[in-house]
């Protein structure tokens, strides 16, 4: 039998890594970080246990890479949803979709996202990887579409604001309602409330928190901003 080509081997490696990353977000979301072992992840992925250590230096890096992949995929799905934005308001619609995609993860996967944010604040800090770079590229492109004259600087600020909003939604004992954070972000970027898709709008009962909050959702979402207020629109982009 002929040996596999380099391209076939590369595809097999890619698929193995994807299975491991998917298994990580599933298990940490179900059990939490401490209750999930690398062996559990390998078993869920149907992979040899040695492959986890071969591809990833440790569980913390594996988790960050897995969550960044999830964020990248969810952001891409939100941005690519039909019908695609067009016309003079397209840039604002792109940005609204990006904001809603990230806030949506905080609402729909609270345990996973809380664990991810806590990990970033450890001594190891923010770990750069290929998945994180793909996420960064999408956020930067969103700022370009929005009309930013300094997308390299503005996407970093957007990332920081989204990270802060996710932490605020998930803060144990003192969460901020997601609709309030959405309103603040939309006002910051002069986005009409009707743009994008509010987190939880299509999730129904599946958006319940799984983090010991007594079955309550992390944050309610509705058609209007808090107190019936709607973020003001703008004729220009910025």
C-alpha positions in Angstrom: 0.0 0.0 0.0 1.4 3.4 -1.0 2.2 5.8 1.9 -0.2 8.7 2.4 0.7 12.0 0.8 1.6 15.0 2.8 -1.7 16.7 2.0 -3.6 13.7 3.2 -1.6 13.6 6.5 -2.2 17.3 7.0 -6.0 16.9 6.5 -6.0 14.0 9.0 -4.2 16.2 11.5 -6.6 19.1 11.0 -9.6 16.8 11.5 -8.1 15.3 14.7 -7.4 18.8 16.1 -10.9 19.9 15.3 -12.4 16.9 17.1 -10.3 17.7 20.1 -11.3 21.3 20.1 -15.0 20.5 19.7 -14.8 17.9 22.5 -13.2 20.5 24.8 -16.0 23.1 24.5 -18.6 20.4 24.9 -17.1 18.9 28.1 -16.0 22.1 29.8 -19.5 23.5 29.1 -21.1 20.4 30.6 -18.8 19.7 33.5 -16.5 22.7 34.1 -12.8 23.0 33.8 -11.6 21.2 36.8 -13.9 18.2 36.2 -12.7 17.8 32.7 -9.4 15.8 32.1 -7.3 15.6 28.9 -8.2 11.9 28.9 -11.9 12.8 28.9 -11.4 15.1 26.0 -9.5 12.5 24.0 -12.2 9.9 24.7 -15.0 12.2 23.6 -13.1 13.1 20.4 -12.3 9.4 19.6 -8.6 10.2 19.6 -5.6 8.6 21.1 -4.8 10.3 24.4 -1.3 11.0 23.4 -2.5 13.2 20.6 -3.8 15.9 23.0 -0.4 16.5 24.4 1.2 16.2 21.0 -1.0 19.1 19.6 -1.4 21.2 22.7 1.1 22.0 25.6 -1.6 21.9 28.2 -5.3 22.0 29.1 -5.3 25.8 29.5 -4.0 26.4 26.0 -6.3 23.7 24.6 -9.3 25.5 26.2 -8.4 28.9 25.0 -7.8 27.6 21.5 -11.1 25.7 21.6 -13.1 28.8 22.7 -11.4 31.1 20.2 -12.4 28.6 17.5 -16.0 28.6 18.8 -16.0 32.4 18.8 -14.6 32.6 15.3 -17.2 30.1 14.0 -20.1 31.8 15.7 -18.9 35.2 14.5 -18.5 34.0 11.0 -22.0 32.4 11.0 -23.5 35.6 12.3 -21.8 37.7 9.7 -22.6 35.4 6.8 -26.3 35.1 7.7 -28.6 35.8 4.7 -29.6 38.3 3.6 -26.2 39.9 3.6 -26.1 43.5 4.5 -26.0 46.0 1.7 -26.6 49.7 1.2 -25.5 52.7 3.2 -26.3 51.0 6.5 -24.4 47.8 5.8 -21.4 48.7 7.9 -23.5 49.2 11.0 -25.4 46.0 10.4 -22.1 44.1 10.2 -21.0 45.5 13.5 -24.3 44.9 15.1 -24.1 41.2 14.1 -20.6 40.9 15.5 -21.6 42.3 18.9 -24.7 40.1 19.0 -22.7 37.0 18.1 -20.3 37.4 21.0 -22.9 38.5 23.6 -24.9 35.5 22.4 -22.2 33.1 23.5 -22.2 34.6 27.0 -25.9 34.0 27.2 -26.0 30.5 25.6 -22.8 29.0 27.0 -22.3 30.7 30.4 -20.2 28.1 32.1 -17.8 27.8 29.1 -17.4 31.5 28.6 -16.9 32.2 32.3 -14.2 29.6 32.5 -12.6 31.0 29.4 -12.5 34.6 30.8 -11.2 33.4 34.2 -8.4 31.6 32.4 -7.3 34.7 30.5 -6.9 36.5 33.9 -4.5 33.8 35.2 -0.7 34.2 35.2 -0.6 32.5 31.8 -2.8 35.2 30.4 -4.0 35.6 26.8 -2.5 32.9 24.6 -2.2 33.7 20.9 -2.9 30.9 18.5 -4.1 30.4 14.9 -7.8 30.4 16.0 -7.4 33.6 17.9 -5.8 35.2 14.9 -8.7 34.1 12.7 -11.1 35.7 15.3 -9.0 38.9 15.3 -9.0 39.1 11.5 -12.8 38.9 11.4 -13.2 41.6 14.1 -10.8 43.8 12.2 -12.6 43.2 8.9 -15.8 44.1 10.7 -14.3 47.5 11.7 -13.2 48.1 8.1 -16.7 47.4 6.9 -18.1 49.7 9.6 -16.0 52.5 8.2 -13.2 52.8 10.7 -10.2 54.9 9.6 -8.0 53.1 12.1 -9.2 49.4 12.0 -6.0 48.1 13.7 -6.6 50.3 16.8 -10.4 50.2 16.7 -10.7 46.4 16.5 -8.5 46.1 19.7 -10.9 48.5 21.4 -13.9 46.6 20.2 -12.4 43.3 21.4 -11.7 44.9 24.9 -15.3 46.2 25.1 -16.7 42.8 24.1 -14.6 41.0 26.7 -15.7 43.4 29.3 -19.4 42.9 28.4 -19.0 39.1 28.5 -17.5 39.4 32.0 -20.3 41.7 33.1 -23.0 39.3 31.9 -21.4 36.4 33.7 -20.2 38.1 36.9 -21.4 35.8 39.8 -23.8 37.5 42.1 -23.9 40.8 40.2 -24.6 40.1 36.5 -25.5 43.0 34.3 -28.5 42.4 32.0 -27.3 41.6 28.5 -29.8 44.0 27.0 -28.3 46.9 29.0 -24.8 46.0 27.8 -26.1 45.7 24.2 -27.7 49.1 24.5 -24.5 50.7 25.7 -22.4 49.1 23.0 -25.0 50.1 20.3 -25.0 53.6 21.6 -21.2 53.7 21.6 -21.2 52.8 17.9 -24.4 54.6 16.9 -26.2 51.5 16.0 -30.0 51.3 15.7 -31.5 48.8 18.2 -33.2 46.9 15.4 -29.9 45.9 13.7 -28.4 42.5 14.2 -30.1 39.8 16.3 -30.4 40.3 20.1 -28.8 37.4 22.0 -31.3 34.7 22.8 -33.8 35.9 20.3 -33.7 32.5 18.4 -32.4 30.3 21.2 -35.7 29.8 23.0 -35.5 27.5 26.0 -32.0 26.3 25.0 -30.6 29.6 26.2 -31.0 28.7 29.9 -27.9 29.1 32.0 -26.1 25.9 33.1 -24.1 27.6 35.8 -26.1 27.0 39.0 -28.4 30.0 38.7 -31.5 28.1 39.5 -32.5 27.7 35.9 -32.7 31.4 35.2 -31.3 32.7 32.0 -28.1 34.8 32.2 -29.8 37.9 30.7 -33.2 38.6 29.3 -33.4 40.0 25.8 -36.2 41.8 24.1 -37.1 44.0 21.2 -36.4 47.3 23.0 -33.5 48.5 25.0 -33.9 48.9 28.8 -36.8 51.2 29.9 -38.1 51.2 26.3 -35.1 53.3 25.2 -33.7 52.7 21.7 -30.0 53.5 20.9 -29.9 56.5 18.6 -29.1 55.9 15.0 -26.8 58.1 12.9 -26.8 59.3 9.3 -23.0 58.7 9.1 -21.1 55.7 10.3 -19.0 57.4 12.9 
